[in-house]
Amino acid sequence: MKTNRIVGAIFLVAVTLMSGCANTGSQSQAASSRVYGVVDAIESTRGGSDGIGAGAIIGGVVGGVLGSQVGGGTDKDVATVAGVVGGAVAGHQIEKGRQQQDSYRIRVRLENGGHQTVTQPDIDGLRVGDRVRIENDRVSRY
């Protein structure tokens, strides 16, 4: 029974962390669409992966094991769940800090007069004023 609760708590933490990773930005185009425009601005940013990784999973497991060592009965269950959640959050933050990498935010003035901003890991020699296409959330010269 205790194992089921720990597995359930780990699953709950994983689902919670992954739900925050959904891409709800209005900047994305449909996967198969292609739009054209001119690069308005390029900005270097420091970012990292938002996905759930091994750090969150390992942190959750370690936190759950440590939490299960505290108290007895209901207190032990609460401590286990708190350990899973706290360990997963801490593990995720540690992993996120280690995986940060430079990326580029590219603002494109579209042919229809609108703007779209795409963030990608490289610029492949793009410069402000270049005519570009945006396809599959990727900016490239054409």
Secondary structure as UniProt FT lines:
FT   HELIX           2..19
FT   TURN            20..21
FT   TURN            26..27
FT   TURN            31..32
FT   STRAND          34..47
FT   HELIX           54..67
FT   TURN            68..69
FT   HELIX           74..98
FT   STRAND          101..110
FT   TURN            111..112
FT   STRAND          115..120
FT   TURN            124..125
FT   TURN            128..129
FT   STRAND          131..135
FT   TURN            136..137
FT   STRAND          138..141
//
